[in-house]
Amino acid sequence: MFEAVVNLCLLADPLLCRDILLPGYEAEQITACTEAIVANPPELSVYLAQYIVAAPHCRAAVAAHPYLEIAPGIFVQKGAIDDATIENQGDVANLGFLIGTQSVAVIDAGGSYTVAENLYRAIRRETDLPIRYVFLTHSHPDHIFGVSLFAHLDAQIVAHHRFETTLAHRYGSYLENFGVRAGRANLLGTFLPHVDITIDGSRAFDIGQRQLVVQSWDNAHSGTDITIRDPETGIVFVGDLIFDEHTPTVDASVLGWRQALTTMQAAPYTTAVPGHGGPVLDWSDAVDPVMAYLDVLITDTRDAIARGDSLSDAVKTIGQSEADNWVLFDLYNPRNATVAYTELEWE
Ligand SMILES: [Zn+2]
């Protein structure tokens, strides 16, 4: 098998170069791949402002990473329980795809263009059907930096109605922080995604004999959370509304997140794919650990505020009884305590 790539070198740092995958030109023979590029040249102008762009060419395809088939036609990959590093290439969030009779839906695009390349190859190992939708569960970099790969296809990008404005404010700092940790070469080819379909409430998407129900949630984990449910199997991709192993991270609201989980507990889910950990959880076991952590955060924060503790003192105590239950606790709990304190001091 052969695949098309294009070499990009950063204008601002011309020694930083990488061949990025151009999806859609895969072929058994290199001549067929090359002829496909000539017949239907890739649109590369989007890169010209930032990169030195070489002529696209074909090469032997890289092998696909393993994905787990959790139900017929539903595949997931568990991200590393880690912060982004050059070694893991930013592959630290769970990703998935669902195959219908007409098309494919992708759930989250990964923490770098390199991660999206692996996801795309895993899809193509299973099916030649077109990728119709890419659902972005929320706007955090580990879930979205790979999405520009799918912009080369006719895939529709679907996200929360507040996704674009929220991400626009933070995109630069995400590139400088998460992006640098994931390895700048892995981010070559990444650009700010344009959302084609926004979700405000609930909406169904048909990929052929498979109706997916997508729902937006207000001000919970990130302020841009959506969930994607396959009613036929009861499987729901919950993004970072559920964490497993990995310490939950609060970006938007501890009270709002708790409210969303309470609502979700009554939903007809049987199996959850969380944003981190798992990658498959019985729904009956999925909510309680995150709810317990949020409850401790809320109780400890209210106690600290009632005692008159300063933010810097409060951060040392809030949530500590949960330390043994989660990985990466010392990295994320102080930030969560800060968010909780800032939110609850105005109650
Ligand atoms: Zn997140």
Boltz pocket constraint, residues with backbone or C-beta under 6 A from the ligand:
constraints:
  - pocket:
      binder: B
      contacts: [[A, 138], [A, 140], [A, 221], [A, 222], [A, 240], [A, 249], [A, 275]]
      max_distance: 6.0
